[in-house]
Amino acid sequence: MNKTKMIAGILATALALTACGANPQPTQPQAGAVETIVAATLQAVTQEAAGQSPAPTSQSVTPEAGSQPTAQPAGTPVSFQNVSFIIPPGLADGATPEVIPLADESTGSDPWGMAPEHIVFTLTNYPAIENNPTAATLHVYPAQPYADVNPWAANSIEKLRAFLANPGATVANDNAPTVPFLGAAAQQYAAQIHALDFNNGNGIRMISQYGQFPGPIAKDHSFYHYEGLTADGKYLVAARFPLILPLQSTSDNPSADGPVYPSDMSDTAGLEAYYQGMTEKLSAADPNSFQPALSQLDALIQSIQVK
């Protein structure tokens, strides 16, 4: 089937649905992936929520006191159960951990929310971003049990393992790991893709934006996204930190930075050109021009230890 006709058909379906309701670094992508975005979106939109997950338990974390070894980075140490990390100065005041109980069919969980018991850290006093209420969170899951109950997790972990087996390979939006607990939305682009290790594991980080259908990339709707596995393969580390892009584009003025966002969503060539242009622009930007700086977020990830 002609690719353009296929994409146009998928986009038309998406519109109808909407109207009804230091390591080797991977090569940046050279082509758009709108087909993948739309296909993933349509699959996700058809999922039906089956109920609510059990309420998590919450406990505040007090930063560890005392002098630190000279080799330890500066910042606020955080430790809970088998996970520890250091928050770089100026990024956040601390973190609140939650033990999230098992969520599966027996508990009435929605499909993308299914997961074994795991830990979520929410950074406290992380820089507020207007129009983006997303919390800055770090998630640690038992990897295989997560893949066993959640198809989005299984897919993301498979892509992550493929990357870790060949970290010099080209990584694009269509083969990059995705946020498994955002199964109801599609990853619209992936920029600033880099391999990144933590204390006892390896992974990949990128800048992403998620949505129910292809939409414009606004400066305040994206986030830093990390997926990694411990060296023994037992734990998946997933981070989602909202940030401000070094752009002028907003939802009301999506073409402010050059690449033109088409007014007609059936214009597949225009969408491909837009996403490719914005991805290239963001990938070429100074990592420290993002807010918070990517170097700060990288430093937090690199400090993670999962025992």
CORLINFEN-V349326 format. One record per backbone hydrogen bond with DSSP energy under -1.0 kcal/mol. CO is the residue of the C=O (numbers start at 0). NH is the residue of the N-H. If there is no record, write none. Layout:
BEGIN
{{CO	NH} {CO	NH}}
END
This chain:
BEGIN
{{1	5} {2	6} {3	7} {4	8} {5	9} {6	10} {7	11} {8	12} {9	13} {10	14} {11	15} {12	16} {13	17} {14	18} {15	19} {17	20} {26	170} {32	36} {33	37} {34	38} {35	39} {36	40} {37	41} {38	42} {39	43} {40	44} {41	45} {43	46} {56	98} {58	96} {68	71} {75	86} {76	63} {77	84} {79	82} {81	306} {82	79} {83	304} {84	77} {86	75} {87	90} {93	123} {95	121} {96	58} {97	119} {98	56} {99	117} {102	114} {103	106} {103	108} {104	107} {110	113} {114	102} {117	99} {118	139} {119	97} {120	137} {121	95} {123	92} {128	131} {135	122} {136	239} {137	120} {138	237} {139	118} {140	235} {141	145} {142	146} {143	147} {144	148} {145	149} {149	153} {150	154} {151	155} {152	156} {153	157} {154	158} {155	159} {156	160} {157	161} {158	162} {159	163} {160	164} {165	168} {171	174} {178	181} {181	184} {185	210} {190	206} {193	204} {197	200} {199	230} {200	197} {201	228} {202	195} {203	226} {204	193} {205	224} {206	190} {207	222} {208	187} {210	185} {217	220} {218	244} {221	242} {222	207} {223	240} {224	205} {225	238} {226	203} {227	236} {228	201} {229	232} {233	142} {234	229} {235	140} {236	227} {237	138} {238	225} {239	136} {240	223} {243	290} {244	246} {248	218} {252	249} {252	255} {254	257} {263	266} {265	267} {266	270} {267	271} {268	272} {269	273} {270	274} {271	275} {272	276} {273	277} {274	278} {275	279} {276	280} {277	281} {278	282} {279	283} {285	288} {286	293} {290	243} {292	296} {293	297} {294	298} {295	299} {296	300} {297	301} {298	302} {300	303} {303	198} {304	83}}
END
